[in-house]
Amino acid sequence: MEIDETLAGYSDLAFKSAIVVYALVLVLLLVQYASARTRQVAAREPALVGAGNDPALPGKIAAPPQRPLADRFGNMAFSVLVVAVALHLASIVLRGFATNRFPLGNMYEFVTMATAAAVLVGMVFLREQRYRSMWVFLLVPVLVLMFLGGTVLYADAAPVVPALRSFWLPIHVTIVSIGSGVFLVSGIASLLFLYRLRQPEGGETDNLLGAVARRLPDARTLDRIAYRTTIIGFPLFGAGVILGAIWAEAAWGRFWGWDPKETCSFIAWVLYAAYLHARATSGWRDTRAAWINIAGFVAMLFNLFIINLVISGLHSYAGLT
């Protein structure tokens, strides 16, 4: 199977460009975050803006208030974000055309797909202006993962090993990678939820920690985002594990063999099941449920990096999830 080096080069260029544009988005959001007015100032603003004539200049209509600087930078960031997502998706598509296969044959391609899924999920659940501050905390891990994918985990465009030349590759790995991206959003929301509980709305401290918390949604909203995204990611990831077992039976002659990858995936699935159960149980809808959700995300990261790079198993040859 021939590799189109030209398309592979364009794919790599699109990936690197996406990293640069995401970094620009992060800078714009940080400026927006730093220049955003506190809720107390925003609450007083209507009283400071005249609704009719300017009292200092009788008979002259007051000029309409300008859009706050924070809003302008936030709008710029989201416009640039669309460009970053387009480049990100283009890198995946071009990689597939370059290799004449589905672009999920190694860890680099998996991380590329998972981070793209995380950003797209963020664009769905965090599209409202009141959630924009959360993008700062979402783009940081996305950029870290993409940097690791483009350096430590990078693999040249090449055919996959014979064991992966199966129609199960695009089905199983796509579902798992998308589920992993959804869990990234959920994990960030739970971390911010725990942080917001220590800095409750209206009771923020007069320091940097309080200033950061003041821009975030309230704790209940953050908890709701974590729960809603996990509801989507849990069945996706569960379906990916089941389909992987079916593929294992076809490839290795058994559905389940407690391979390190299979075991860690099962642990992560159980943790997310425990989170959903705790979240729906009276008395557990506080920090305990959120910590379980975070533990599930840590298990996902352990599965991606430690299991693939350190522990030997049947999945080690490809770095697949």
N, C-alpha and C positions, 0 to 999 in steps of 0.2 A: 504494500500500500504506500503510494508516494505521498510525500509531505510537500505542500505548497509553502515554500520558505517565504515567499513574498507576503502571503496572507498571514503567516505566522508572525512575521515582523510587524505587520500592521496591528495584529492583535496585541502584541507586547507593547507597542507604542500607545495604543488606546488604553491599555491597563495602566501604564505609567502616567499618561495624561490624566486619567481618572483620579489617581492618587493626588496629583498636583491640584486639580480642581476641587477635590474634596477638602484638601488642606486650605484652599482659598475660602471655601464655604465656612470652614471652622473658624478662620480668622474673622470673617464678617460677622458670624454669630457671636464670637467672643466680644467684638466691639459692640454689637447690639446688646449683649448681656451686660456689659460693663456700663453702658450708657442708658440702660432702661431705668425709668423712674420707678420708685417704690410705689406700692399700692396706696400708701398714705398720701403721697404727693398727687397721684392720679385722682384720688378721691376729692382733693381740694381744688383740682384744676377747673372744674365747671364753675366754681364760685369766683375764680379769678378772671374768667373770660366773659366779657360783656356780651349780652345777647342783642343789643341794639346800638345806640349811639355811643361814641367814645366820650366819656365824661370830661376828659381833658380838652377835647375839641368839640364844643357844642355844634350840632348840625352836621357833623361829619360822621359817616358810617365807619365803625371800627373794622379794621382789616381782619379777614378770617384767620384763625390760628393755623400756623404751619404744622405739617405732620411731624411728630417727634422724630428726633434723629434715630432713636432705637428702631422705630418702625421702618424707617427708610433702609437702614442696614439689614433688617430682617427680611424685607422684600427683595433686596438685592441678593441676599444669601440664597433664598429659595429659587430665584431665577437662575442663579449659577448652579444650584443643586440639580436642576433638570439637565443641564449640560453634562454634569458629572455622571449622572445615572445613565444617560445616553452613551457616553464613552465606556462606562462599565459594561453595559449590556453588549455594546459593539465588540468589546474584547472577547466576550464569551462566544458570540456568534462567529466571529472571524476565526477563533481558535477551532471551532467545530468544522468549518469549511476547510481550514488548512490541513487538518488531520483526517478528514473524511470519516469522522466518527462523532459520537456525542461527547462534548468536552467535559468529561468527568472521570478521567482515567488516572489522575494522580492528586496529591494533596494540594498542589498549587491550583488546579482547576476546581477542586472542591471548595477551597477557601474563597476563590473568586465568585463561585455561585452562591455560597452561603452569605457572604457580605452583601452581594447584590440583593438577595432576598430580604436581608435585614433592612436595607435602605428602602426598598419598595414597601415593606410592611410599615416602616416608619412614616412613609408618605401617605399611607392610608389612615393610620391611627393617630398620627401626630400632625395632621395637616392644618388643624386650627391654630390660630395665632397664639392662643393661650398656652399651647404646648411647645412653642418654638424653643424655649429655654432648654427643653429636654434634648434637643438635637445636639447640643454641645457635648453631652455625656454619651450620646449614641455614636457620634462620628469619631470620637477618640478611639474606642476599641475597634471600630471598622477600619480606621487608618492603620492601627497597630497590626491587625490581622492581615491587611492587604500588603503592608510593608514586609511582614514575615513571609507572606505568600510569594512576593516578588523577589525575595532574596534567599532566605534559608530554605524555603520549600519549593522554589522555582524548579521546573523541569522543562526541558526543550520540547517543542512539539514533536511527537513521535507516535507510532502505533502502540496500542496497548498489548499486553501479553495475551497469549491465546485464551487463557482462562477467563478473561474479561470481554472477549468478543461474543457477547450475548445480548439478546434483546432486553435482558433484565437490567443491564447497566443503566440505561437512561431512566428506567422505571424506578428501581430501588434507590439509586444514589441521588437522583433528582429530588425525590420525596424527602429523603433524609437531610439533604443539604438545605432545602427550603425550610424544613422543620427546625433545623439548627439556627437558621437566620431569624426565625420567629422567636425562638427561645432567647436569642441575644437581646431583642427588644424587651422581652418579658423580664429577663434578669436585671437589665438596667433599671426598669421601672420599679422592681422590688428593692433594689439598692437605694434608689432615690426615695422610696416610700419609708424605709428605715431611717434615712437621713432626715426626712421631713418630720418624722415623729419626734426627733430630738430637737427640731426647730419648728414647733407648730405655728400655724398661721396666726398672726397677731401676737405671737410670743417669741419672735426671733430675737436672738441676742444682738447687741450693738457691736458686732465685730464682723470679720470677713465671713465666718460661717453663717451668721445670720443674713448677711447681704446676699450670699449665694442662694440660701434657702428662700429668701423673699421673692426671687424671680421664678421659683418653681410653682407648679400647681399644688393644691392642698394634698394632704396625705391620702384622703379617701379617693381622690381622682387618680393618683399614682397607683394605688392598690387596684383600682378597677381596670386600669390599662394593663397591668401585669396579669390579672385574671383573664381578661378577654383575649389577650394574645396567647396565653398558655392554652386556653380552650381550643384555639386553632392549631397550635403547634403540637399538642399532645396526640390527637388522632393521626396527624401526618407522620409524626415520628413513629408511632405505634404501627401504622401501616407499613412504614419503611422497614421496621424490624421484621414484621411478618413476611413481607415480600422477600427480604434478605434470606430468611429461613427457607423459603420455597426455592430460591436460587441456589442455596447451599445444598439442598437435596439433589438438585439437578447436576450441580458441579462436583460435589464431594460425596454424594450418596447418603447424606444424613441431614435432617432438618436443623438439628442443634447439637453442638459439641462442646459447649462451654469454652470456646476459643476466647482469648482475652478481649478481643473486640466485641464479641457477642455478649460476654459477661458484663462488660462495662456499659454497653448499650442497654442491657436489661436493667442494670442498677439505675441508670439515668431515667429510664421509663418508669420504674417503680417510684423514684423520688418525685417525679412530676405527677404521678397518680396520687401519691401521698399529699402533695401540695393541693391539688384540686379537692381532695377529700377534706383536708384541714380547712381550706378556704370556705367550704360549705358547712363546716361543723361549728356550732355555737361554742364560743370560748377559745377558738383557735384562729379567729380572723384577725390576728394582730401580728406581732413580730414573729411568732412561731411559724405560721404559714409562710411568711415572706422568707424566713431563713431556709425553709425546706426548698422553696423555689430557687434560691441562690445556690443551695447545695446541688440541685439538679443541674444548674448551668455549669458549676464547677466540674461535675462529672462529665458533662459534654466536652469541656475543654481538655480534661484529662484524657478522654477517649480520643480526641483529635490529635493531641501532641504526644503525650507520654506513651499511649498504647501504640501509636504508629511509629514513633521514632526511637523508643527505648525497648519496649517489650516485644519479643518475637512471637509471631503467630501466623495463622493462615492468611490474614489480611495484610501482612507486613510488606508483601511484594509490591503493592500498589498504593498503599496509604489511603485506602478507601474507607469510608464510613459505612 
